[in-house]
Amino acid sequence: MLVRGKDRYGHFAPVTAPEVELHPDALTVHEQAVGVYRETYREQEALHMQAFAAE
């Protein structure tokens, strides 16, 4: 999420504000964003374990 400024390099995807609290579409967007975070975290965790497994 871009908090302020301009996304000159296209690193952020625009997210529309939900119509109402806990709207099903907003929950879907949230789950997709969290899913990307989880996937990236697991990837980095595996790389960390490989890098420091010998220690």
CHARMM-style PDB file with segment names, atoms N, HN, CA, C and O in Angstrom:
ATOM      1  N   MET     1       0.851  -1.170   0.000  1.00  0.00      PROA
ATOM      2  CA  MET     1       0.000   0.000   0.000  1.00  0.00      PROA
ATOM      3  C   MET     1       0.897   1.232   0.000  1.00  0.00      PROA
ATOM      4  O   MET     1       1.786   1.368   0.840  1.00  0.00      PROA
ATOM      5  N   LEU     2       0.662   2.089  -0.913  1.00  0.00      PROA
ATOM      6  HN  LEU     2      -0.060   1.978  -1.596  1.00  0.00      PROA
ATOM      7  CA  LEU     2       1.363   3.357  -0.980  1.00  0.00      PROA
ATOM      8  C   LEU     2       0.662   4.322  -0.040  1.00  0.00      PROA
ATOM      9  O   LEU     2      -0.514   4.634  -0.229  1.00  0.00      PROA
ATOM     10  N   VAL     3       1.374   4.795   0.968  1.00  0.00      PROA
ATOM     11  HN  VAL     3       2.329   4.542   1.122  1.00  0.00      PROA
ATOM     12  CA  VAL     3       0.763   5.670   1.967  1.00  0.00      PROA
ATOM     13  C   VAL     3       0.738   7.117   1.500  1.00  0.00      PROA
ATOM     14  O   VAL     3      -0.268   7.813   1.639  1.00  0.00      PROA
ATOM     15  N   ARG     4       1.871   7.561   0.939  1.00  0.00      PROA
ATOM     16  HN  ARG     4       2.688   6.995   0.826  1.00  0.00      PROA
ATOM     17  CA  ARG     4       1.902   8.925   0.414  1.00  0.00      PROA
ATOM     18  C   ARG     4       2.935   9.009  -0.698  1.00  0.00      PROA
ATOM     19  O   ARG     4       3.748   8.104  -0.885  1.00  0.00      PROA
ATOM     20  N   GLY     5       2.887  10.092  -1.416  1.00  0.00      PROA
ATOM     21  HN  GLY     5       2.226  10.827  -1.264  1.00  0.00      PROA
ATOM     22  CA  GLY     5       3.822  10.261  -2.516  1.00  0.00      PROA
ATOM     23  C   GLY     5       3.264   9.670  -3.799  1.00  0.00      PROA
ATOM     24  O   GLY     5       2.074   9.375  -3.911  1.00  0.00      PROA
ATOM     25  N   LYS     6       4.167   9.506  -4.772  1.00  0.00      PROA
ATOM     26  HN  LYS     6       5.134   9.746  -4.682  1.00  0.00      PROA
ATOM     27  CA  LYS     6       3.766   8.966  -6.067  1.00  0.00      PROA
ATOM     28  C   LYS     6       4.532   7.684  -6.343  1.00  0.00      PROA
ATOM     29  O   LYS     6       5.709   7.561  -6.005  1.00  0.00      PROA
ATOM     30  N   ASP     7       3.860   6.750  -6.950  1.00  0.00      PROA
ATOM     31  HN  ASP     7       2.903   6.850  -7.224  1.00  0.00      PROA
ATOM     32  CA  ASP     7       4.469   5.472  -7.318  1.00  0.00      PROA
ATOM     33  C   ASP     7       5.036   5.615  -8.728  1.00  0.00      PROA
ATOM     34  O   ASP     7       4.402   5.218  -9.705  1.00  0.00      PROA
ATOM     35  N   ARG     8       6.214   6.176  -8.821  1.00  0.00      PROA
ATOM     36  HN  ARG     8       6.729   6.499  -8.027  1.00  0.00      PROA
ATOM     37  CA  ARG     8       6.815   6.461 -10.130  1.00  0.00      PROA
ATOM     38  C   ARG     8       7.271   5.207 -10.857  1.00  0.00      PROA
ATOM     39  O   ARG     8       7.450   5.239 -12.074  1.00  0.00      PROA
ATOM     40  N   TYR     9       7.463   4.109 -10.146  1.00  0.00      PROA
ATOM     41  HN  TYR     9       7.318   4.084  -9.157  1.00  0.00      PROA
ATOM     42  CA  TYR     9       8.024   2.910 -10.756  1.00  0.00      PROA
ATOM     43  C   TYR     9       7.053   1.732 -10.796  1.00  0.00      PROA
ATOM     44  O   TYR     9       7.439   0.631 -11.187  1.00  0.00      PROA
ATOM     45  N   GLY    10       5.820   1.944 -10.405  1.00  0.00      PROA
ATOM     46  HN  GLY    10       5.506   2.838 -10.088  1.00  0.00      PROA
ATOM     47  CA  GLY    10       4.804   0.902 -10.507  1.00  0.00      PROA
ATOM     48  C   GLY    10       4.981  -0.250  -9.538  1.00  0.00      PROA
ATOM     49  O   GLY    10       4.698  -1.399  -9.878  1.00  0.00      PROA
ATOM     50  N   HSD    11       5.450   0.048  -8.329  1.00  0.00      PROA
ATOM     51  HN  HSD    11       5.681   0.981  -8.053  1.00  0.00      PROA
ATOM     52  CA  HSD    11       5.666  -1.004  -7.327  1.00  0.00      PROA
ATOM     53  C   HSD    11       4.396  -1.360  -6.554  1.00  0.00      PROA
ATOM     54  O   HSD    11       4.342  -2.412  -5.916  1.00  0.00      PROA
ATOM     55  N   PHE    12       3.393  -0.517  -6.599  1.00  0.00      PROA
ATOM     56  HN  PHE    12       3.437   0.337  -7.117  1.00  0.00      PROA
ATOM     57  CA  PHE    12       2.199  -0.721  -5.793  1.00  0.00      PROA
ATOM     58  C   PHE    12       0.973  -0.899  -6.681  1.00  0.00      PROA
ATOM     59  O   PHE    12       0.818  -0.213  -7.692  1.00  0.00      PROA
ATOM     60  N   ALA    13       0.115  -1.816  -6.294  1.00  0.00      PROA
ATOM     61  HN  ALA    13       0.240  -2.373  -5.473  1.00  0.00      PROA
ATOM     62  CA  ALA    13      -1.147  -2.014  -7.003  1.00  0.00      PROA
ATOM     63  C   ALA    13      -2.217  -1.180  -6.303  1.00  0.00      PROA
ATOM     64  O   ALA    13      -2.307  -1.210  -5.076  1.00  0.00      PROA
ATOM     65  N   PRO    14      -3.020  -0.443  -7.046  1.00  0.00      PROA
ATOM     66  CA  PRO    14      -4.062   0.360  -6.403  1.00  0.00      PROA
ATOM     67  C   PRO    14      -5.125  -0.533  -5.759  1.00  0.00      PROA
ATOM     68  O   PRO    14      -5.514  -1.564  -6.309  1.00  0.00      PROA
ATOM     69  N   VAL    15      -5.574  -0.115  -4.596  1.00  0.00      PROA
ATOM     70  HN  VAL    15      -5.258   0.721  -4.149  1.00  0.00      PROA
ATOM     71  CA  VAL    15      -6.616  -0.848  -3.877  1.00  0.00      PROA
ATOM     72  C   VAL    15      -7.753   0.126  -3.624  1.00  0.00      PROA
ATOM     73  O   VAL    15      -7.554   1.195  -3.047  1.00  0.00      PROA
ATOM     74  N   THR    16      -8.934  -0.248  -4.055  1.00  0.00      PROA
ATOM     75  HN  THR    16      -9.096  -1.117  -4.523  1.00  0.00      PROA
ATOM     76  CA  THR    16     -10.090   0.625  -3.828  1.00  0.00      PROA
ATOM     77  C   THR    16     -10.598   0.454  -2.402  1.00  0.00      PROA
ATOM     78  O   THR    16     -10.506  -0.629  -1.824  1.00  0.00      PROA
ATOM     79  N   ALA    17     -11.122   1.509  -1.856  1.00  0.00      PROA
ATOM     80  HN  ALA    17     -11.197   2.389  -2.326  1.00  0.00      PROA
ATOM     81  CA  ALA    17     -11.667   1.466  -0.503  1.00  0.00      PROA
ATOM     82  C   ALA    17     -12.926   0.591  -0.487  1.00  0.00      PROA
ATOM     83  O   ALA    17     -13.710   0.624  -1.437  1.00  0.00      PROA
ATOM     84  N   PRO    18     -13.127  -0.187   0.577  1.00  0.00      PROA
ATOM     85  CA  PRO    18     -14.327  -1.031   0.647  1.00  0.00      PROA
ATOM     86  C   PRO    18     -15.586  -0.183   0.786  1.00  0.00      PROA
ATOM     87  O   PRO    18     -15.563   0.917   1.338  1.00  0.00      PROA
ATOM     88  N   GLU    19     -16.684  -0.728   0.270  1.00  0.00      PROA
ATOM     89  HN  GLU    19     -16.703  -1.622  -0.178  1.00  0.00      PROA
ATOM     90  CA  GLU    19     -17.966  -0.014   0.342  1.00  0.00      PROA
ATOM     91  C   GLU    19     -18.483   0.028   1.775  1.00  0.00      PROA
ATOM     92  O   GLU    19     -18.973   1.057   2.239  1.00  0.00      PROA
ATOM     93  N   VAL    20     -18.369  -1.086   2.461  1.00  0.00      PROA
ATOM     94  HN  VAL    20     -17.970  -1.922   2.084  1.00  0.00      PROA
ATOM     95  CA  VAL    20     -18.793  -1.185   3.862  1.00  0.00      PROA
ATOM     96  C   VAL    20     -17.783  -2.058   4.605  1.00  0.00      PROA
ATOM     97  O   VAL    20     -17.017  -2.799   3.989  1.00  0.00      PROA
ATOM     98  N   GLU    21     -17.793  -1.961   5.911  1.00  0.00      PROA
ATOM     99  HN  GLU    21     -18.415  -1.358   6.411  1.00  0.00      PROA
ATOM    100  CA  GLU    21     -16.890  -2.760   6.722  1.00  0.00      PROA
ATOM    101  C   GLU    21     -17.169  -4.254   6.515  1.00  0.00      PROA
ATOM    102  O   GLU    21     -18.323  -4.682   6.502  1.00  0.00      PROA
ATOM    103  N   LEU    22     -16.116  -5.027   6.358  1.00  0.00      PROA
ATOM    104  HN  LEU    22     -15.179  -4.680   6.369  1.00  0.00      PROA
ATOM    105  CA  LEU    22     -16.175  -6.477   6.171  1.00  0.00      PROA
ATOM    106  C   LEU    22     -16.936  -6.885   4.904  1.00  0.00      PROA
ATOM    107  O   LEU    22     -17.567  -7.942   4.868  1.00  0.00      PROA
ATOM    108  N   HSD    23     -16.875  -6.059   3.889  1.00  0.00      PROA
ATOM    109  HN  HSD    23     -16.362  -5.201   3.918  1.00  0.00      PROA
ATOM    110  CA  HSD    23     -17.506  -6.385   2.610  1.00  0.00      PROA
ATOM    111  C   HSD    23     -16.780  -7.601   2.020  1.00  0.00      PROA
ATOM    112  O   HSD    23     -15.551  -7.654   2.076  1.00  0.00      PROA
ATOM    113  N   PRO    24     -17.490  -8.560   1.469  1.00  0.00      PROA
ATOM    114  CA  PRO    24     -16.851  -9.767   0.934  1.00  0.00      PROA
ATOM    115  C   PRO    24     -15.749  -9.487  -0.089  1.00  0.00      PROA
ATOM    116  O   PRO    24     -14.731 -10.180  -0.103  1.00  0.00      PROA
ATOM    117  N   ASP    25     -15.940  -8.484  -0.941  1.00  0.00      PROA
ATOM    118  HN  ASP    25     -16.766  -7.921  -0.929  1.00  0.00      PROA
ATOM    119  CA  ASP    25     -14.893  -8.150  -1.921  1.00  0.00      PROA
ATOM    120  C   ASP    25     -13.641  -7.629  -1.227  1.00  0.00      PROA
ATOM    121  O   ASP    25     -12.524  -7.954  -1.630  1.00  0.00      PROA
ATOM    122  N   ALA    26     -13.823  -6.827  -0.189  1.00  0.00      PROA
ATOM    123  HN  ALA    26     -14.730  -6.563   0.139  1.00  0.00      PROA
ATOM    124  CA  ALA    26     -12.681  -6.291   0.554  1.00  0.00      PROA
ATOM    125  C   ALA    26     -11.946  -7.412   1.279  1.00  0.00      PROA
ATOM    126  O   ALA    26     -10.717  -7.406   1.344  1.00  0.00      PROA
ATOM    127  N   LEU    27     -12.677  -8.359   1.817  1.00  0.00      PROA
ATOM    128  HN  LEU    27     -13.675  -8.364   1.765  1.00  0.00      PROA
ATOM    129  CA  LEU    27     -12.050  -9.500   2.493  1.00  0.00      PROA
ATOM    130  C   LEU    27     -11.246 -10.348   1.500  1.00  0.00      PROA
ATOM    131  O   LEU    27     -10.185 -10.873   1.837  1.00  0.00      PROA
ATOM    132  N   THR    28     -11.753 -10.471   0.300  1.00  0.00      PROA
ATOM    133  HN  THR    28     -12.614 -10.044   0.026  1.00  0.00      PROA
ATOM    134  CA  THR    28     -11.031 -11.215  -0.742  1.00  0.00      PROA
ATOM    135  C   THR    28      -9.729 -10.514  -1.102  1.00  0.00      PROA
ATOM    136  O   THR    28      -8.686 -11.159  -1.216  1.00  0.00      PROA
ATOM    137  N   VAL    29      -9.781  -9.209  -1.281  1.00  0.00      PROA
ATOM    138  HN  VAL    29     -10.628  -8.685  -1.189  1.00  0.00      PROA
ATOM    139  CA  VAL    29      -8.582  -8.434  -1.594  1.00  0.00      PROA
ATOM    140  C   VAL    29      -7.574  -8.553  -0.455  1.00  0.00      PROA
ATOM    141  O   VAL    29      -6.377  -8.712  -0.694  1.00  0.00      PROA
ATOM    142  N   HSD    30      -8.059  -8.477   0.782  1.00  0.00      PROA
ATOM    143  HN  HSD    30      -9.032  -8.348   0.976  1.00  0.00      PROA
ATOM    144  CA  HSD    30      -7.183  -8.608   1.946  1.00  0.00      PROA
ATOM    145  C   HSD    30      -6.517  -9.980   1.971  1.00  0.00      PROA
ATOM    146  O   HSD    30      -5.311 -10.078   2.200  1.00  0.00      PROA
ATOM    147  N   GLU    31      -7.272 -11.014   1.743  1.00  0.00      PROA
ATOM    148  HN  GLU    31      -8.251 -10.935   1.557  1.00  0.00      PROA
ATOM    149  CA  GLU    31      -6.719 -12.371   1.766  1.00  0.00      PROA
ATOM    150  C   GLU    31      -5.681 -12.556   0.659  1.00  0.00      PROA
ATOM    151  O   GLU    31      -4.674 -13.232   0.867  1.00  0.00      PROA
ATOM    152  N   GLN    32      -5.909 -11.978  -0.487  1.00  0.00      PROA
ATOM    153  HN  GLN    32      -6.728 -11.429  -0.656  1.00  0.00      PROA
ATOM    154  CA  GLN    32      -4.930 -12.057  -1.571  1.00  0.00      PROA
ATOM    155  C   GLN    32      -3.630 -11.358  -1.172  1.00  0.00      PROA
ATOM    156  O   GLN    32      -2.541 -11.880  -1.412  1.00  0.00      PROA
ATOM    157  N   ALA    33      -3.745 -10.191  -0.572  1.00  0.00      PROA
ATOM    158  HN  ALA    33      -4.629  -9.767  -0.377  1.00  0.00      PROA
ATOM    159  CA  ALA    33      -2.551  -9.443  -0.156  1.00  0.00      PROA
ATOM    160  C   ALA    33      -1.799 -10.200   0.924  1.00  0.00      PROA
ATOM    161  O   ALA    33      -0.573 -10.291   0.869  1.00  0.00      PROA
ATOM    162  N   VAL    34      -2.498 -10.736   1.889  1.00  0.00      PROA
ATOM    163  HN  VAL    34      -3.494 -10.662   1.933  1.00  0.00      PROA
ATOM    164  CA  VAL    34      -1.855 -11.496   2.958  1.00  0.00      PROA
ATOM    165  C   VAL    34      -1.247 -12.776   2.385  1.00  0.00      PROA
ATOM    166  O   VAL    34      -0.182 -13.204   2.832  1.00  0.00      PROA
ATOM    167  N   GLY    35      -1.898 -13.381   1.418  1.00  0.00      PROA
ATOM    168  HN  GLY    35      -2.763 -13.034   1.055  1.00  0.00      PROA
ATOM    169  CA  GLY    35      -1.364 -14.582   0.779  1.00  0.00      PROA
ATOM    170  C   GLY    35      -0.031 -14.321   0.095  1.00  0.00      PROA
ATOM    171  O   GLY    35       0.884 -15.139   0.178  1.00  0.00      PROA
ATOM    172  N   VAL    36       0.079 -13.183  -0.580  1.00  0.00      PROA
ATOM    173  HN  VAL    36      -0.665 -12.518  -0.648  1.00  0.00      PROA
ATOM    174  CA  VAL    36       1.346 -12.811  -1.225  1.00  0.00      PROA
ATOM    175  C   VAL    36       2.423 -12.621  -0.163  1.00  0.00      PROA
ATOM    176  O   VAL    36       3.556 -13.070  -0.339  1.00  0.00      PROA
ATOM    177  N   TYR    37       2.073 -11.957   0.942  1.00  0.00      PROA
ATOM    178  HN  TYR    37       1.152 -11.593   1.085  1.00  0.00      PROA
ATOM    179  CA  TYR    37       3.031 -11.754   2.032  1.00  0.00      PROA
ATOM    180  C   TYR    37       3.503 -13.101   2.582  1.00  0.00      PROA
ATOM    181  O   TYR    37       4.701 -13.327   2.754  1.00  0.00      PROA
ATOM    182  N   ARG    38       2.552 -13.984   2.852  1.00  0.00      PROA
ATOM    183  HN  ARG    38       1.580 -13.800   2.712  1.00  0.00      PROA
ATOM    184  CA  ARG    38       2.906 -15.304   3.402  1.00  0.00      PROA
ATOM    185  C   ARG    38       3.821 -16.077   2.461  1.00  0.00      PROA
ATOM    186  O   ARG    38       4.803 -16.679   2.898  1.00  0.00      PROA
ATOM    187  N   GLU    39       3.505 -16.062   1.190  1.00  0.00      PROA
ATOM    188  HN  GLU    39       2.708 -15.573   0.835  1.00  0.00      PROA
ATOM    189  CA  GLU    39       4.309 -16.776   0.192  1.00  0.00      PROA
ATOM    190  C   GLU    39       5.741 -16.238   0.170  1.00  0.00      PROA
ATOM    191  O   GLU    39       6.701 -17.008   0.162  1.00  0.00      PROA
ATOM    192  N   THR    40       5.873 -14.929   0.159  1.00  0.00      PROA
ATOM    193  HN  THR    40       5.093 -14.303   0.164  1.00  0.00      PROA
ATOM    194  CA  THR    40       7.192 -14.304   0.141  1.00  0.00      PROA
ATOM    195  C   THR    40       7.949 -14.595   1.434  1.00  0.00      PROA
ATOM    196  O   THR    40       9.152 -14.855   1.405  1.00  0.00      PROA
ATOM    197  N   TYR    41       7.256 -14.553   2.557  1.00  0.00      PROA
ATOM    198  HN  TYR    41       6.279 -14.342   2.581  1.00  0.00      PROA
ATOM    199  CA  TYR    41       7.891 -14.828   3.842  1.00  0.00      PROA
ATOM    200  C   TYR    41       8.422 -16.262   3.886  1.00  0.00      PROA
ATOM    201  O   TYR    41       9.549 -16.498   4.321  1.00  0.00      PROA
ATOM    202  N   ARG    42       7.619 -17.199   3.441  1.00  0.00      PROA
ATOM    203  HN  ARG    42       6.704 -17.007   3.087  1.00  0.00      PROA
ATOM    204  CA  ARG    42       8.052 -18.608   3.433  1.00  0.00      PROA
ATOM    205  C   ARG    42       9.254 -18.813   2.512  1.00  0.00      PROA
ATOM    206  O   ARG    42      10.159 -19.586   2.829  1.00  0.00      PROA
ATOM    207  N   GLU    43       9.262 -18.131   1.388  1.00  0.00      PROA
ATOM    208  HN  GLU    43       8.527 -17.504   1.130  1.00  0.00      PROA
ATOM    209  CA  GLU    43      10.389 -18.220   0.464  1.00  0.00      PROA
ATOM    210  C   GLU    43      11.667 -17.701   1.134  1.00  0.00      PROA
ATOM    211  O   GLU    43      12.722 -18.331   1.051  1.00  0.00      PROA
ATOM    212  N   GLN    44      11.558 -16.563   1.786  1.00  0.00      PROA
ATOM    213  HN  GLN    44      10.701 -16.051   1.853  1.00  0.00      PROA
ATOM    214  CA  GLN    44      12.731 -15.994   2.459  1.00  0.00      PROA
ATOM    215  C   GLN    44      13.156 -16.847   3.657  1.00  0.00      PROA
ATOM    216  O   GLN    44      14.349 -16.973   3.936  1.00  0.00      PROA
ATOM    217  N   GLU    45      12.208 -17.419   4.348  1.00  0.00      PROA
ATOM    218  HN  GLU    45      11.239 -17.317   4.121  1.00  0.00      PROA
ATOM    219  CA  GLU    45      12.519 -18.303   5.482  1.00  0.00      PROA
ATOM    220  C   GLU    45      13.307 -19.524   5.004  1.00  0.00      PROA
ATOM    221  O   GLU    45      14.272 -19.927   5.653  1.00  0.00      PROA
ATOM    222  N   ALA    46      12.911 -20.105   3.893  1.00  0.00      PROA
ATOM    223  HN  ALA    46      12.127 -19.777   3.366  1.00  0.00      PROA
ATOM    224  CA  ALA    46      13.618 -21.265   3.343  1.00  0.00      PROA
ATOM    225  C   ALA    46      15.039 -20.886   2.926  1.00  0.00      PROA
ATOM    226  O   ALA    46      15.975 -21.647   3.171  1.00  0.00      PROA
ATOM    227  N   LEU    47      15.210 -19.728   2.303  1.00  0.00      PROA
ATOM    228  HN  LEU    47      14.449 -19.111   2.104  1.00  0.00      PROA
ATOM    229  CA  LEU    47      16.540 -19.271   1.918  1.00  0.00      PROA
ATOM    230  C   LEU    47      17.409 -19.033   3.152  1.00  0.00      PROA
ATOM    231  O   LEU    47      18.601 -19.341   3.142  1.00  0.00      PROA
ATOM    232  N   HSD    48      16.826 -18.493   4.196  1.00  0.00      PROA
ATOM    233  HN  HSD    48      15.858 -18.243   4.205  1.00  0.00      PROA
ATOM    234  CA  HSD    48      17.557 -18.262   5.452  1.00  0.00      PROA
ATOM    235  C   HSD    48      18.018 -19.590   6.063  1.00  0.00      PROA
ATOM    236  O   HSD    48      19.155 -19.724   6.516  1.00  0.00      PROA
ATOM    237  N   MET    49      17.109 -20.558   6.062  1.00  0.00      PROA
ATOM    238  HN  MET    49      16.186 -20.449   5.693  1.00  0.00      PROA
ATOM    239  CA  MET    49      17.457 -21.866   6.634  1.00  0.00      PROA
ATOM    240  C   MET    49      18.591 -22.505   5.830  1.00  0.00      PROA
ATOM    241  O   MET    49      19.477 -23.125   6.418  1.00  0.00      PROA
ATOM    242  N   GLN    50      18.585 -22.375   4.535  1.00  0.00      PROA
ATOM    243  HN  GLN    50      17.865 -21.872   4.057  1.00  0.00      PROA
ATOM    244  CA  GLN    50      19.664 -22.926   3.713  1.00  0.00      PROA
ATOM    245  C   GLN    50      20.983 -22.215   3.990  1.00  0.00      PROA
ATOM    246  O   GLN    50      22.029 -22.856   4.085  1.00  0.00      PROA
ATOM    247  N   ALA    51      20.935 -20.916   4.117  1.00  0.00      PROA
ATOM    248  HN  ALA    51      20.085 -20.395   4.040  1.00  0.00      PROA
ATOM    249  CA  ALA    51      22.154 -20.124   4.320  1.00  0.00      PROA
ATOM    250  C   ALA    51      22.792 -20.383   5.668  1.00  0.00      PROA
ATOM    251  O   ALA    51      24.016 -20.330   5.792  1.00  0.00      PROA
ATOM    252  N   PHE    52      21.987 -20.661   6.682  1.00  0.00      PROA
ATOM    253  HN  PHE    52      20.993 -20.704   6.582  1.00  0.00      PROA
ATOM    254  CA  PHE    52      22.519 -20.800   8.031  1.00  0.00      PROA
ATOM    255  C   PHE    52      22.406 -22.218   8.593  1.00  0.00      PROA
ATOM    256  O   PHE    52      22.611 -22.425   9.789  1.00  0.00      PROA
ATOM    257  N   ALA    53      22.086 -23.183   7.753  1.00  0.00      PROA
ATOM    258  HN  ALA    53      21.919 -23.014   6.782  1.00  0.00      PROA
ATOM    259  CA  ALA    53      21.944 -24.568   8.203  1.00  0.00      PROA
ATOM    260  C   ALA    53      23.279 -25.170   8.652  1.00  0.00      PROA
ATOM    261  O   ALA    53      23.305 -26.011   9.552  1.00  0.00      PROA
ATOM    262  N   ALA    54      24.367 -24.753   8.042  1.00  0.00      PROA
ATOM    263  HN  ALA    54      24.345 -24.070   7.312  1.00  0.00      PROA
ATOM    264  CA  ALA    54      25.679 -25.318   8.366  1.00  0.00      PROA
ATOM    265  C   ALA    54      26.224 -24.784   9.695  1.00  0.00      PROA
ATOM    266  O   ALA    54      27.140 -25.382  10.259  1.00  0.00      PROA
ATOM    267  N   GLU    55      25.699 -23.707  10.193  1.00  0.00      PROA
ATOM    268  HN  GLU    55      24.955 -23.220   9.735  1.00  0.00      PROA
ATOM    269  CA  GLU    55      26.214 -23.112  11.425  1.00  0.00      PROA
ATOM    270  C   GLU    55      25.699 -23.784  12.664  1.00  0.00      PROA
ATOM    271  OT1 GLU    55      26.051 -23.386  13.774  1.00  0.00      PROA
TER     272      GLU     55
END
